[in-house]
Amino acid sequence: MQQATALLGLCDKYTPTAASEAICQSALAFDLVSVPRIARKLKAAAKPVMPCAAMGKVVQLPLPRFARFPQHFETGGTSSQKEGV
């Protein structure tokens, strides 16, 4: 009963009713019944995704941390010598 009360309090605190209903339905669809995890989803939904100033503009995302340089994927090149001869 405490978890249900905590969940109702979170829904009132972080998001409007329609958004909290959609989040709770998706959580139930995936058998997610952990209140702290649902709380994280509700907190993330309450934050704006993009600032209003960046709406309609192309924003370059940062490169992944473990991205490889293009030279890593280069093959041995084209040589006129055949291997094994």
C-alpha positions as CSV (number, residue, x, y, z in Angstrom):
1,M,0.0,0.0,0.0
2,Q,2.9,2.3,0.7
3,Q,4.2,1.8,-2.8
4,A,0.9,2.7,-4.4
5,T,0.7,5.9,-2.3
6,A,4.2,6.8,-3.2
7,L,3.4,6.2,-6.9
8,L,0.3,8.4,-6.8
9,G,2.3,11.1,-5.1
10,L,5.0,11.0,-7.8
11,C,2.4,11.3,-10.5
12,D,1.0,14.4,-8.9
13,K,4.4,15.9,-8.3
14,Y,6.2,15.4,-11.6
15,T,3.9,15.2,-14.6
16,P,0.4,16.0,-15.8
17,T,-2.1,13.2,-15.6
18,A,-2.0,12.1,-19.3
19,A,1.8,11.8,-19.3
20,S,1.9,9.9,-16.0
21,E,-0.8,7.6,-17.1
22,A,1.1,6.7,-20.3
23,I,4.3,6.1,-18.3
24,C,2.5,3.9,-15.8
25,Q,0.8,1.9,-18.6
26,S,4.2,1.3,-20.4
27,A,5.7,0.3,-17.1
28,L,3.0,-2.3,-16.5
29,A,3.3,-3.6,-20.1
30,F,6.9,-4.4,-19.3
31,D,6.2,-5.8,-15.8
32,L,8.1,-2.9,-14.2
33,V,6.7,-2.5,-10.8
34,S,9.6,-0.9,-9.0
35,V,8.5,2.5,-7.7
36,P,12.1,4.1,-7.8
37,R,12.5,3.1,-11.4
38,I,9.1,4.5,-12.3
39,A,10.0,7.7,-10.4
40,R,13.1,8.1,-12.6
41,K,10.9,7.8,-15.7
42,L,8.5,10.4,-14.3
43,K,11.4,12.7,-13.5
44,A,12.9,12.3,-16.9
45,A,9.5,13.1,-18.5
46,A,9.2,16.3,-16.5
47,K,12.4,17.7,-17.9
48,P,12.2,19.4,-21.3
49,V,13.9,17.4,-24.0
50,M,15.3,20.4,-25.9
51,P,15.5,24.1,-25.0
52,C,13.1,26.3,-26.9
53,A,16.0,28.2,-28.5
54,A,17.2,25.0,-30.2
55,M,13.8,24.0,-31.6
56,G,13.9,23.6,-35.4
57,K,17.7,23.7,-35.5
58,V,20.1,20.9,-36.2
59,V,22.2,20.1,-33.2
60,Q,25.3,18.0,-33.5
61,L,25.6,15.4,-30.9
62,P,28.9,14.7,-29.2
63,L,30.9,11.8,-30.6
64,P,30.6,8.5,-28.7
65,R,33.3,7.9,-26.2
66,F,34.7,4.8,-27.8
67,A,34.4,5.9,-31.4
68,R,37.2,4.7,-33.7
69,F,39.0,6.8,-36.2
70,P,38.2,6.2,-39.9
71,Q,41.8,4.9,-40.4
72,H,41.0,1.9,-38.2
73,F,38.6,0.6,-40.8
74,E,41.0,1.0,-43.8
75,T,42.1,-2.2,-45.4
76,G,45.7,-2.9,-46.6
77,G,45.0,-0.7,-49.7
78,T,45.3,-1.6,-53.3
79,S,48.6,-3.1,-54.3
80,S,49.6,-4.6,-57.6
81,Q,51.3,-7.5,-55.9
82,K,49.4,-10.7,-55.3
83,E,49.8,-12.5,-52.0
84,G,51.4,-15.9,-52.0
85,V,53.3,-15.4,-55.3
